[in-house]
Amino acid sequence: MDYRHELAFGSFLTPASGDPEAVVALAQLSEQRGLDLVTFQDHPYQPAFLDTWTLLSYVAAATVQVTIAPNVANLPLRPPAVLARAAASLDLLSGGRVELGLGAGGFPDAVAAMGGPYRTGGEAVEAFDEAVQVIRAIWDTDTRGGARVRGRHYVVDGAKRGPAPAHRIGLWVGALKPRMLRLTGRVADGWLPSSSYLPPAELAAANAVIDQAAVEAGREPGAVRRLYNLMGTFGAGSGFLQGSAADWAEQLTELAVEEGVSTFILASDDPRSLTVFAEEVAPAVRSAVAAERSGLASRVPLSPKAPADAGGRPFDLVTTPDPGVRLSTELLWDEDERPTGPPVPANRRYRDADLASGARLVAVHDHLRAELEQIRGLVAQVLDGSIDPAAARGAINEMTVRQNSWTLGAYCAAYCRLVATHHTIEDQALFPRLRAADPQLAPVVDRLAYEHEIIHEVLERVDRGLVAVVNTDPSGEQLQRAVDALTDALLSHLSYEERELVEPLARLGILV
């Protein structure tokens, strides 16, 4: 089941105390390569590890936009009222970049050796439930009076509330067994298992337990984000996450659309693996899931299906036309000079499978169009003063494809990376295959590649406009001009590309 959460990708790093600078460098690399999230395991009783909360605070200061989280915080050694204030404080200091993974404590002997409570499995679940109540009560500054939770394991009697975090911090639960899974469904914002403990084949059964508990508690199952810590190796191999980047993308796409996983976190301290995951796997999964969610069936009619001996049906795939409205007076290119490819063959018949690649291309383009519209709306609201920065962060948290970018600049930068990645894939993989398959398409492909360069230049202008809003152009005129030019160029380009390529993709049997 796809819960249709926005996708996010992150790293799960070892907080090794032997080389602290290397740990921070991996966190910075994760951000530089475009990952959304950096997380660290939390084992306070392990002297080979840095203290996780101290490390999170340091990494927050050493990064700009990436979200940070414990994966997962050891609750028995971190009193919930103190943890709530620590998380809220770091969220405020980092500009809304903190999420809170929580664990009941998987090594009770080690916890007890550190002076913490030794709890049985049942006691750990009970204490966890109480801790969530305490954390949320401390964050609830809208309720008058002190926070009060009178549990068996935690008692908070009139504690002052606050500070409130910069955004609604998600509580992500590391749960494996039925009682914790049911608790996750009742009270949590996210579920965070690891593939080494819970393989993909077991996700469906665990999801069913969470979903049922959520419904019984009066919640929608989709209120619980599904995250997944990944263990795997790039290279030759078979099995789950043991092959190429393309193999990984196919497997993770299936987990997203079939099991509802929306946040994939790679457990690795290898810079190359993190780079491949961020730059090759993540964009491919985003594109494939966007296409699936856009509903290929609605663009490729499957019924009534043409008889097998008829060889399919005439070309009937619906593309998205150019809106024909221009917001900018700039002329970035002459549309009359655009070459055209060969016409659609009159008697050609197309199978459903033939049309799927073109439909996928249109679906990815529609995703880019929707994101562009969201950027325009956000720019308008911020520049006319109708929302303050904190409200803008909240709005971005709800709508961004990258889910965890908390500022206008970070969101736009993330979108620019998404467009650039899409164009890079086309330039390096799709266009050469089209040229080789049909030389008549060469002028069209060359023109599309040229327009990619122009769009990239406009994206750079958007970046410069964002800087100018802060430093030299508080009115935002430079930014608005750049966004208007981007809108005109991108919408025109996407429509031209669909018009010229969707049918050849079907005719030539080229997969996207």
VOFI-690391 format. One record per residue (C-alpha): residue number from 1; x, y, z. Coordinates in nm, 2 decimals. Example, Ala and Ser with C-alpha at 12.3 -4.5 7.8 and 13.67 -1.06 7.14 Angstrom:
BEGIN
@num=1	x=1.23	y=-0.45	z=0.78
@num=2	x=1.37	y=-0.11	z=0.71
***
This chain:
BEGIN
@num=1	x=0.00	y=0.00	z=0.00
@num=2	x=0.13	y=0.34	z=-0.09
@num=3	x=0.06	y=0.60	z=0.18
@num=4	x=0.17	y=0.87	z=-0.07
@num=5	x=0.42	y=1.05	z=0.16
@num=6	x=0.68	y=1.26	z=-0.01
@num=7	x=1.00	y=1.06	z=-0.06
@num=8	x=1.31	y=1.14	z=0.14
@num=9	x=1.66	y=0.98	z=0.14
@num=10	x=1.92	y=0.99	z=0.41
@num=11	x=2.24	y=0.85	z=0.56
@num=12	x=2.28	y=0.64	z=0.88
@num=13	x=2.63	y=0.71	z=1.01
@num=14	x=2.84	y=0.55	z=1.28
@num=15	x=2.93	y=0.81	z=1.55
@num=16	x=3.28	y=0.67	z=1.58
@num=17	x=3.48	y=0.85	z=1.85
@num=18	x=3.81	y=0.75	z=1.70
@num=19	x=3.79	y=1.00	z=1.41
@num=20	x=3.53	y=1.27	z=1.50
@num=21	x=3.62	y=1.49	z=1.20
@num=22	x=3.56	y=1.21	z=0.96
@num=23	x=3.20	y=1.16	z=1.10
@num=24	x=3.12	y=1.53	z=1.06
@num=25	x=3.27	y=1.52	z=0.70
@num=26	x=3.04	y=1.23	z=0.61
@num=27	x=2.74	y=1.43	z=0.74
@num=28	x=2.85	y=1.73	z=0.53
@num=29	x=2.90	y=1.50	z=0.23
@num=30	x=2.55	y=1.37	z=0.27
@num=31	x=2.42	y=1.73	z=0.25
@num=32	x=2.64	y=1.82	z=-0.04
@num=33	x=2.53	y=1.52	z=-0.25
@num=34	x=2.16	y=1.61	z=-0.20
@num=35	x=2.04	y=1.37	z=0.08
@num=36	x=1.76	y=1.50	z=0.29
@num=37	x=1.85	y=1.34	z=0.62
@num=38	x=2.15	y=1.26	z=0.84
@num=39	x=2.11	y=1.02	z=1.13
@num=40	x=2.32	y=0.86	z=1.39
@num=41	x=2.27	y=0.56	z=1.62
@num=42	x=2.25	y=0.63	z=1.99
@num=43	x=2.43	y=0.39	z=2.23
@num=44	x=2.54	y=0.60	z=2.53
@num=45	x=2.70	y=0.30	z=2.70
@num=46	x=2.94	y=0.25	z=2.41
@num=47	x=3.28	y=0.44	z=2.46
@num=48	x=3.37	y=0.38	z=2.10
@num=49	x=3.09	y=0.62	z=2.00
@num=50	x=3.05	y=0.99	z=2.04
@num=51	x=2.76	y=1.10	z=2.24
@num=52	x=2.49	y=1.12	z=1.98
@num=53	x=2.31	y=1.44	z=2.10
@num=54	x=2.63	y=1.63	z=2.13
@num=55	x=2.72	y=1.51	z=1.78
@num=56	x=2.38	y=1.61	z=1.64
@num=57	x=2.42	y=1.96	z=1.78
@num=58	x=2.77	y=1.99	z=1.63
@num=59	x=2.65	y=1.86	z=1.29
@num=60	x=2.36	y=2.10	z=1.29
@num=61	x=2.60	y=2.39	z=1.32
@num=62	x=2.83	y=2.24	z=1.05
@num=63	x=2.54	y=2.20	z=0.79
@num=64	x=2.29	y=2.43	z=0.63
@num=65	x=1.97	y=2.25	z=0.53
@num=66	x=1.99	y=1.88	z=0.59
@num=67	x=1.76	y=1.73	z=0.86
@num=68	x=1.92	y=1.55	z=1.15
@num=69	x=1.79	y=1.28	z=1.38
@num=70	x=1.90	y=1.02	z=1.63
@num=71	x=1.84	y=0.67	z=1.48
@num=72	x=1.71	y=0.60	z=1.74
@num=73	x=1.75	y=0.78	z=2.08
@num=74	x=1.80	y=0.55	z=2.37
@num=75	x=1.50	y=0.65	z=2.58
@num=76	x=1.60	y=0.47	z=2.91
@num=77	x=1.92	y=0.69	z=2.93
@num=78	x=1.76	y=1.01	z=2.81
@num=79	x=1.48	y=1.13	z=3.04
@num=80	x=1.18	y=1.23	z=2.82
@num=81	x=1.12	y=1.58	z=2.96
@num=82	x=1.49	y=1.67	z=2.92
@num=83	x=1.50	y=1.51	z=2.57
@num=84	x=1.19	y=1.71	z=2.47
@num=85	x=1.36	y=2.04	z=2.56
@num=86	x=1.68	y=1.94	z=2.40
@num=87	x=1.51	y=1.85	z=2.07
@num=88	x=1.30	y=2.16	z=2.07
@num=89	x=1.61	y=2.38	z=2.14
@num=90	x=1.81	y=2.22	z=1.86
@num=91	x=1.51	y=2.25	z=1.63
@num=92	x=1.50	y=2.63	z=1.70
@num=93	x=1.87	y=2.67	z=1.66
@num=94	x=1.89	y=2.48	z=1.34
@num=95	x=1.59	y=2.64	z=1.17
@num=96	x=1.35	y=2.35	z=1.20
@num=97	x=1.59	y=2.07	z=1.10
@num=98	x=1.53	y=1.81	z=1.37
@num=99	x=1.33	y=1.49	z=1.39
@num=100	x=1.33	y=1.26	z=1.68
@num=101	x=1.38	y=0.88	z=1.64
@num=102	x=1.30	y=0.70	z=1.96
@num=103	x=1.39	y=0.35	z=2.08
@num=104	x=1.28	y=0.17	z=2.40
@num=105	x=1.63	y=0.05	z=2.47
@num=106	x=1.75	y=-0.28	z=2.31
@num=107	x=2.03	y=-0.36	z=2.55
@num=108	x=1.89	y=-0.35	z=2.90
@num=109	x=2.21	y=-0.49	z=3.07
@num=110	x=2.42	y=-0.21	z=2.92
@num=111	x=2.16	y=0.05	z=3.02
@num=112	x=2.16	y=-0.08	z=3.37
@num=113	x=2.54	y=-0.07	z=3.38
@num=114	x=2.52	y=0.30	z=3.30
@num=115	x=2.28	y=0.36	z=3.59
@num=116	x=1.96	y=0.35	z=3.39
@num=117	x=1.66	y=0.14	z=3.47
@num=118	x=1.65	y=-0.23	z=3.38
@num=119	x=1.32	y=-0.30	z=3.21
@num=120	x=1.15	y=-0.61	z=3.08
@num=121	x=1.00	y=-0.61	z=2.73
@num=122	x=0.65	y=-0.52	z=2.87
@num=123	x=0.79	y=-0.25	z=3.10
@num=124	x=0.99	y=-0.10	z=2.81
@num=125	x=0.67	y=-0.07	z=2.60
@num=126	x=0.48	y=0.08	z=2.89
@num=127	x=0.75	y=0.33	z=2.97
@num=128	x=0.78	y=0.43	z=2.60
@num=129	x=0.41	y=0.51	z=2.59
@num=130	x=0.44	y=0.73	z=2.89
@num=131	x=0.75	y=0.90	z=2.75
@num=132	x=0.57	y=1.00	z=2.44
@num=133	x=0.30	y=1.16	z=2.65
@num=134	x=0.57	y=1.36	z=2.84
@num=135	x=0.75	y=1.48	z=2.53
@num=136	x=0.43	y=1.60	z=2.36
@num=137	x=0.31	y=1.77	z=2.68
@num=138	x=0.64	y=1.96	z=2.71
@num=139	x=0.61	y=2.08	z=2.35
@num=140	x=0.24	y=2.17	z=2.39
@num=141	x=0.28	y=2.54	z=2.47
@num=142	x=-0.08	y=2.62	z=2.36
@num=143	x=-0.22	y=2.44	z=2.67
@num=144	x=-0.24	y=2.65	z=2.99
@num=145	x=-0.09	y=2.52	z=3.31
@num=146	x=0.20	y=2.29	z=3.37
@num=147	x=0.25	y=1.95	z=3.20
@num=148	x=0.13	y=1.65	z=3.40
@num=149	x=0.18	y=1.29	z=3.32
@num=150	x=0.15	y=1.04	z=3.61
@num=151	x=0.27	y=0.71	z=3.49
@num=152	x=0.44	y=0.41	z=3.64
@num=153	x=0.78	y=0.49	z=3.50
@num=154	x=0.76	y=0.87	z=3.44
@num=155	x=0.59	y=1.13	z=3.66
@num=156	x=0.58	y=1.49	z=3.55
@num=157	x=0.38	y=1.70	z=3.79
@num=158	x=0.33	y=2.06	z=3.67
@num=159	x=0.65	y=2.10	z=3.47
@num=160	x=0.66	y=2.42	z=3.27
@num=161	x=0.59	y=2.37	z=2.91
@num=162	x=0.83	y=2.47	z=2.63
@num=163	x=1.01	y=2.58	z=2.44
@num=164	x=0.80	y=2.49	z=2.14
@num=165	x=1.00	y=2.35	z=1.85
@num=166	x=1.03	y=2.55	z=1.53
@num=167	x=0.82	y=2.29	z=1.35
@num=168	x=0.62	y=1.99	z=1.45
@num=169	x=0.89	y=1.74	z=1.52
@num=170	x=0.81	y=1.39	z=1.41
@num=171	x=0.84	y=1.10	z=1.66
@num=172	x=0.98	y=0.80	z=1.47
@num=173	x=0.97	y=0.47	z=1.65
@num=174	x=1.22	y=0.19	z=1.61
@num=175	x=0.98	y=-0.10	z=1.66
@num=176	x=0.99	y=-0.47	z=1.56
@num=177	x=0.76	y=-0.67	z=1.78
@num=178	x=0.38	y=-0.66	z=1.79
@num=179	x=0.33	y=-0.46	z=2.11
@num=180	x=0.57	y=-0.18	z=1.99
@num=181	x=0.41	y=-0.19	z=1.64
@num=182	x=0.07	y=-0.14	z=1.79
@num=183	x=0.20	y=0.14	z=2.00
@num=184	x=0.35	y=0.30	z=1.68
@num=185	x=0.01	y=0.28	z=1.51
@num=186	x=-0.15	y=0.45	z=1.81
@num=187	x=0.08	y=0.74	z=1.89
@num=188	x=0.38	y=0.77	z=1.65
@num=189	x=0.45	y=0.99	z=1.35
@num=190	x=0.68	y=0.74	z=1.19
@num=191	x=0.80	y=0.38	z=1.20
@num=192	x=1.18	y=0.32	z=1.16
@num=193	x=1.29	y=-0.04	z=1.13
@num=194	x=1.61	y=-0.17	z=0.98
@num=195	x=1.64	y=-0.41	z=0.69
@num=196	x=1.90	y=-0.62	z=0.88
@num=197	x=1.64	y=-0.70	z=1.15
@num=198	x=1.32	y=-0.68	z=0.94
@num=199	x=1.37	y=-0.78	z=0.57
@num=200	x=1.14	y=-0.65	z=0.30
@num=201	x=0.93	y=-0.97	z=0.30
@num=202	x=0.82	y=-0.89	z=0.65
@num=203	x=0.72	y=-0.53	z=0.60
@num=204	x=0.36	y=-0.60	z=0.49
@num=205	x=0.27	y=-0.80	z=0.80
@num=206	x=0.42	y=-0.53	z=1.03
@num=207	x=0.25	y=-0.26	z=0.83
@num=208	x=-0.08	y=-0.44	z=0.88
@num=209	x=-0.04	y=-0.44	z=1.26
@num=210	x=0.04	y=-0.06	z=1.26
@num=211	x=-0.25	y=0.02	z=1.03
@num=212	x=-0.50	y=-0.17	z=1.24
@num=213	x=-0.38	y=-0.01	z=1.56
@num=214	x=-0.40	y=0.33	z=1.40
@num=215	x=-0.76	y=0.28	z=1.28
@num=216	x=-0.86	y=0.15	z=1.63
@num=217	x=-0.71	y=0.47	z=1.78
@num=218	x=-0.92	y=0.68	z=1.54
@num=219	x=-0.62	y=0.77	z=1.32
@num=220	x=-0.55	y=0.73	z=0.95
@num=221	x=-0.28	y=0.47	z=0.87
@num=222	x=-0.12	y=0.73	z=0.66
@num=223	x=-0.05	y=0.94	z=0.97
@num=224	x=0.25	y=0.71	z=1.03
@num=225	x=0.54	y=0.77	z=0.79
@num=226	x=0.72	y=0.45	z=0.70
@num=227	x=1.10	y=0.48	z=0.71
@num=228	x=1.36	y=0.21	z=0.64
@num=229	x=1.73	y=0.18	z=0.74
@num=230	x=1.90	y=0.00	z=0.45
@num=231	x=2.20	y=-0.23	z=0.45
@num=232	x=2.34	y=-0.32	z=0.11
@num=233	x=2.64	y=-0.31	z=-0.13
@num=234	x=2.68	y=-0.17	z=-0.48
@num=235	x=2.83	y=-0.40	z=-0.73
@num=236	x=2.78	y=-0.74	z=-0.88
@num=237	x=2.55	y=-0.96	z=-0.68
@num=238	x=2.20	y=-1.07	z=-0.63
@num=239	x=1.94	y=-1.03	z=-0.35
@num=240	x=1.82	y=-0.73	z=-0.18
@num=241	x=2.04	y=-0.42	z=-0.24
@num=242	x=2.33	y=-0.63	z=-0.37
@num=243	x=2.35	y=-0.51	z=-0.73
@num=244	x=2.38	y=-0.19	z=-0.94
@num=245	x=2.23	y=0.15	z=-0.87
@num=246	x=1.96	y=0.05	z=-1.12
@num=247	x=1.89	y=-0.27	z=-0.92
@num=248	x=1.86	y=-0.07	z=-0.60
@num=249	x=1.63	y=0.19	z=-0.76
@num=250	x=1.40	y=-0.09	z=-0.89
@num=251	x=1.38	y=-0.26	z=-0.55
@num=252	x=1.33	y=0.07	z=-0.36
@num=253	x=1.06	y=0.18	z=-0.60
@num=254	x=0.87	y=-0.14	z=-0.53
@num=255	x=0.90	y=-0.09	z=-0.16
@num=256	x=0.76	y=0.26	z=-0.20
@num=257	x=0.46	y=0.17	z=-0.41
@num=258	x=0.38	y=-0.17	z=-0.26
@num=259	x=0.48	y=-0.13	z=0.11
@num=260	x=0.45	y=0.24	z=0.16
@num=261	x=0.81	y=0.31	z=0.25
@num=262	x=0.88	y=0.68	z=0.18
@num=263	x=1.21	y=0.75	z=0.36
@num=264	x=1.51	y=0.54	z=0.27
@num=265	x=1.82	y=0.57	z=0.50
@num=266	x=2.15	y=0.41	z=0.39
@num=267	x=2.36	y=0.27	z=0.67
@num=268	x=2.71	y=0.33	z=0.53
@num=269	x=3.03	y=0.52	z=0.62
@num=270	x=3.16	y=0.48	z=0.26
@num=271	x=3.17	y=0.81	z=0.07
@num=272	x=3.13	y=0.65	z=-0.27
@num=273	x=2.83	y=0.45	z=-0.16
@num=274	x=2.66	y=0.75	z=-0.01
@num=275	x=2.73	y=0.94	z=-0.34
@num=276	x=2.59	y=0.67	z=-0.56
@num=277	x=2.28	y=0.65	z=-0.33
@num=278	x=2.22	y=1.02	z=-0.34
@num=279	x=2.31	y=1.10	z=-0.71
@num=280	x=2.19	y=0.78	z=-0.89
@num=281	x=1.95	y=0.58	z=-0.68
@num=282	x=1.75	y=0.86	z=-0.52
@num=283	x=1.66	y=1.05	z=-0.84
@num=284	x=1.57	y=0.73	z=-1.02
@num=285	x=1.33	y=0.63	z=-0.74
@num=286	x=1.18	y=0.97	z=-0.72
@num=287	x=1.11	y=0.97	z=-1.09
@num=288	x=0.97	y=0.62	z=-1.10
@num=289	x=0.74	y=0.67	z=-0.79
@num=290	x=0.62	y=1.00	z=-0.93
@num=291	x=0.52	y=0.82	z=-1.25
@num=292	x=0.34	y=0.55	z=-1.07
@num=293	x=0.15	y=0.80	z=-0.85
@num=294	x=0.05	y=1.00	z=-1.15
@num=295	x=-0.14	y=0.70	z=-1.28
@num=296	x=-0.01	y=0.56	z=-1.60
@num=297	x=-0.34	y=0.38	z=-1.65
@num=298	x=-0.52	y=0.72	z=-1.68
@num=299	x=-0.28	y=0.82	z=-1.96
@num=300	x=-0.26	y=0.48	z=-2.13
@num=301	x=-0.61	y=0.35	z=-2.17
@num=302	x=-0.61	y=-0.03	z=-2.11
@num=303	x=-0.97	y=-0.10	z=-2.18
@num=304	x=-1.11	y=-0.21	z=-2.42
@num=305	x=-0.78	y=-0.38	z=-2.51
@num=306	x=-0.71	y=-0.43	z=-2.88
@num=307	x=-0.72	y=-0.79	z=-3.00
@num=308	x=-0.38	y=-0.95	z=-3.02
@num=309	x=-0.40	y=-0.99	z=-3.40
@num=310	x=-0.48	y=-0.62	z=-3.44
@num=311	x=-0.13	y=-0.54	z=-3.31
@num=312	x=-0.25	y=-0.27	z=-3.07
@num=313	x=-0.42	y=0.06	z=-3.14
@num=314	x=-0.35	y=0.41	z=-3.30
@num=315	x=-0.14	y=0.65	z=-3.10
@num=316	x=-0.36	y=0.80	z=-2.83
@num=317	x=-0.14	y=0.91	z=-2.55
@num=318	x=-0.24	y=1.25	z=-2.40
@num=319	x=0.04	y=1.50	z=-2.35
@num=320	x=0.03	y=1.84	z=-2.17
@num=321	x=0.02	y=2.14	z=-2.40
@num=322	x=0.21	y=2.46	z=-2.35
@num=323	x=-0.02	y=2.70	z=-2.16
@num=324	x=0.07	y=2.98	z=-2.40
@num=325	x=0.09	y=3.25	z=-2.13
@num=326	x=0.42	y=3.42	z=-2.07
@num=327	x=0.50	y=3.59	z=-1.74
@num=328	x=0.83	y=3.74	z=-1.84
@num=329	x=0.93	y=3.98	z=-2.12
@num=330	x=1.26	y=3.80	z=-2.17
@num=331	x=1.30	y=3.59	z=-2.49
@num=332	x=1.53	y=3.31	z=-2.38
@num=333	x=1.50	y=3.13	z=-2.72
@num=334	x=1.31	y=3.16	z=-3.05
@num=335	x=1.04	y=2.90	z=-3.04
@num=336	x=0.98	y=2.93	z=-3.41
@num=337	x=1.33	y=2.79	z=-3.47
@num=338	x=1.25	y=2.46	z=-3.29
@num=339	x=1.29	y=2.16	z=-3.52
@num=340	x=1.03	y=1.89	z=-3.54
@num=341	x=1.07	y=1.52	z=-3.58
@num=342	x=0.90	y=1.28	z=-3.82
@num=343	x=0.51	y=1.28	z=-3.81
@num=344	x=0.32	y=1.01	z=-3.63
@num=345	x=0.29	y=0.72	z=-3.88
@num=346	x=-0.07	y=0.70	z=-4.00
@num=347	x=-0.11	y=0.32	z=-3.98
@num=348	x=0.12	y=0.24	z=-3.69
@num=349	x=-0.04	y=0.04	z=-3.41
@num=350	x=0.08	y=0.07	z=-3.05
@num=351	x=0.06	y=-0.18	z=-2.76
@num=352	x=0.01	y=-0.07	z=-2.40
@num=353	x=0.37	y=-0.16	z=-2.33
@num=354	x=0.49	y=0.06	z=-2.61
@num=355	x=0.31	y=0.36	z=-2.47
@num=356	x=0.43	y=0.32	z=-2.11
@num=357	x=0.76	y=0.50	z=-2.16
@num=358	x=0.60	y=0.81	z=-2.30
@num=359	x=0.34	y=0.81	z=-2.03
@num=360	x=0.62	y=0.78	z=-1.77
@num=361	x=0.79	y=1.08	z=-1.92
@num=362	x=0.47	y=1.29	z=-1.91
@num=363	x=0.41	y=1.18	z=-1.55
@num=364	x=0.76	y=1.30	z=-1.44
@num=365	x=0.71	y=1.63	z=-1.62
@num=366	x=0.37	y=1.67	z=-1.45
@num=367	x=0.56	y=1.63	z=-1.12
@num=368	x=0.80	y=1.90	z=-1.21
@num=369	x=0.51	y=2.13	z=-1.32
@num=370	x=0.34	y=2.08	z=-0.98
@num=371	x=0.65	y=2.15	z=-0.79
@num=372	x=0.71	y=2.47	z=-0.99
@num=373	x=0.36	y=2.59	z=-0.90
@num=374	x=0.43	y=2.54	z=-0.54
@num=375	x=0.75	y=2.74	z=-0.56
@num=376	x=0.57	y=3.03	z=-0.72
@num=377	x=0.30	y=3.03	z=-0.45
@num=378	x=0.56	y=3.03	z=-0.17
@num=379	x=0.76	y=3.30	z=-0.33
@num=380	x=0.45	y=3.52	z=-0.36
@num=381	x=0.36	y=3.46	z=0.01
@num=382	x=0.70	y=3.53	z=0.15
@num=383	x=0.76	y=3.84	z=-0.06
@num=384	x=0.43	y=4.00	z=0.01
@num=385	x=0.47	y=3.94	z=0.38
@num=386	x=0.16	y=3.73	z=0.42
@num=387	x=0.35	y=3.46	z=0.60
@num=388	x=0.64	y=3.49	z=0.84
@num=389	x=0.95	y=3.28	z=0.82
@num=390	x=0.83	y=3.02	z=1.07
@num=391	x=0.50	y=2.98	z=0.89
@num=392	x=0.70	y=2.95	z=0.56
@num=393	x=0.90	y=2.67	z=0.71
@num=394	x=0.59	y=2.49	z=0.81
@num=395	x=0.44	y=2.53	z=0.47
@num=396	x=0.75	y=2.39	z=0.30
@num=397	x=0.75	y=2.10	z=0.54
@num=398	x=0.41	y=2.00	z=0.42
@num=399	x=0.46	y=2.04	z=0.04
@num=400	x=0.82	y=1.99	z=-0.06
@num=401	x=0.92	y=1.69	z=-0.26
@num=402	x=1.23	y=1.68	z=-0.04
@num=403	x=1.01	y=1.70	z=0.28
@num=404	x=1.29	y=1.82	z=0.50
@num=405	x=1.40	y=2.16	z=0.35
@num=406	x=1.30	y=2.43	z=0.59
@num=407	x=1.37	y=2.75	z=0.41
@num=408	x=1.27	y=2.91	z=0.09
@num=409	x=1.62	y=2.90	z=-0.04
@num=410	x=1.67	y=2.54	z=0.05
@num=411	x=1.35	y=2.44	z=-0.11
@num=412	x=1.42	y=2.62	z=-0.44
@num=413	x=1.77	y=2.47	z=-0.44
@num=414	x=1.63	y=2.12	z=-0.39
@num=415	x=1.39	y=2.18	z=-0.68
@num=416	x=1.67	y=2.30	z=-0.90
@num=417	x=1.87	y=1.99	z=-0.83
@num=418	x=1.56	y=1.78	z=-0.92
@num=419	x=1.53	y=1.95	z=-1.26
@num=420	x=1.90	y=1.93	z=-1.32
@num=421	x=1.91	y=1.56	z=-1.24
@num=422	x=1.62	y=1.49	z=-1.47
@num=423	x=1.79	y=1.68	z=-1.75
@num=424	x=2.13	y=1.50	z=-1.68
@num=425	x=1.96	y=1.16	z=-1.71
@num=426	x=1.81	y=1.27	z=-2.05
@num=427	x=2.13	y=1.42	z=-2.18
@num=428	x=2.36	y=1.13	z=-2.09
@num=429	x=2.12	y=0.83	z=-2.13
@num=430	x=1.80	y=0.90	z=-2.32
@num=431	x=1.91	y=1.14	z=-2.60
@num=432	x=2.20	y=0.93	z=-2.74
@num=433	x=1.97	y=0.63	z=-2.77
@num=434	x=1.71	y=0.83	z=-2.96
@num=435	x=1.98	y=0.96	z=-3.20
@num=436	x=2.10	y=0.61	z=-3.26
@num=437	x=1.75	y=0.47	z=-3.31
@num=438	x=1.62	y=0.73	z=-3.54
@num=439	x=1.87	y=0.98	z=-3.70
@num=440	x=1.57	y=1.21	z=-3.80
@num=441	x=1.54	y=1.29	z=-3.43
@num=442	x=1.89	y=1.43	z=-3.40
@num=443	x=1.79	y=1.80	z=-3.46
@num=444	x=1.52	y=1.77	z=-3.20
@num=445	x=1.75	y=1.61	z=-2.95
@num=446	x=2.02	y=1.87	z=-3.01
@num=447	x=1.76	y=2.14	z=-2.95
@num=448	x=1.64	y=1.99	z=-2.63
@num=449	x=1.99	y=1.96	z=-2.50
@num=450	x=2.05	y=2.33	z=-2.58
@num=451	x=1.73	y=2.43	z=-2.40
@num=452	x=1.86	y=2.23	z=-2.10
@num=453	x=2.16	y=2.45	z=-2.09
@num=454	x=1.94	y=2.77	z=-2.10
@num=455	x=1.72	y=2.64	z=-1.82
@num=456	x=2.03	y=2.56	z=-1.61
@num=457	x=2.14	y=2.92	z=-1.65
@num=458	x=1.79	y=3.04	z=-1.53
@num=459	x=1.82	y=2.81	z=-1.23
@num=460	x=2.15	y=2.98	z=-1.14
@num=461	x=1.97	y=3.31	z=-1.16
@num=462	x=1.71	y=3.18	z=-0.92
@num=463	x=1.99	y=3.09	z=-0.68
@num=464	x=2.14	y=3.44	z=-0.71
@num=465	x=1.80	y=3.60	z=-0.66
@num=466	x=1.75	y=3.41	z=-0.34
@num=467	x=2.08	y=3.54	z=-0.21
@num=468	x=1.99	y=3.89	z=-0.32
@num=469	x=1.66	y=3.88	z=-0.11
@num=470	x=1.87	y=3.85	z=0.20
@num=471	x=2.15	y=4.09	z=0.11
@num=472	x=2.08	y=4.35	z=-0.16
@num=473	x=1.73	y=4.31	z=-0.29
@num=474	x=1.48	y=4.28	z=0.00
@num=475	x=1.19	y=4.36	z=-0.25
@num=476	x=1.26	y=4.04	z=-0.42
@num=477	x=1.24	y=4.19	z=-0.78
@num=478	x=1.54	y=4.00	z=-0.90
@num=479	x=1.41	y=3.67	z=-0.76
@num=480	x=1.06	y=3.73	z=-0.91
@num=481	x=1.20	y=3.80	z=-1.25
@num=482	x=1.41	y=3.48	z=-1.24
@num=483	x=1.12	y=3.27	z=-1.12
@num=484	x=0.90	y=3.41	z=-1.40
@num=485	x=1.16	y=3.34	z=-1.66
@num=486	x=1.20	y=2.98	z=-1.52
@num=487	x=0.83	y=2.93	z=-1.54
@num=488	x=0.80	y=3.04	z=-1.90
@num=489	x=1.11	y=2.84	z=-2.01
@num=490	x=1.03	y=2.52	z=-1.82
@num=491	x=0.67	y=2.49	z=-1.91
@num=492	x=0.74	y=2.56	z=-2.28
@num=493	x=1.03	y=2.32	z=-2.28
@num=494	x=0.84	y=2.03	z=-2.12
@num=495	x=0.56	y=2.06	z=-2.36
@num=496	x=0.79	y=2.07	z=-2.66
@num=497	x=0.98	y=1.77	z=-2.54
@num=498	x=0.65	y=1.57	z=-2.49
@num=499	x=0.53	y=1.67	z=-2.83
@num=500	x=0.84	y=1.55	z=-3.01
@num=501	x=0.95	y=1.25	z=-2.80
@num=502	x=0.64	y=1.07	z=-2.66
@num=503	x=0.55	y=0.90	z=-2.99
@num=504	x=0.91	y=0.81	z=-3.08
@num=505	x=0.96	y=0.65	z=-2.74
@num=506	x=0.66	y=0.42	z=-2.82
@num=507	x=0.76	y=0.35	z=-3.18
@num=508	x=1.12	y=0.28	z=-3.10
@num=509	x=1.06	y=0.08	z=-2.78
@num=510	x=1.30	y=0.30	z=-2.57
@num=511	x=1.25	y=0.27	z=-2.20
@num=512	x=1.25	y=0.57	z=-1.97
***
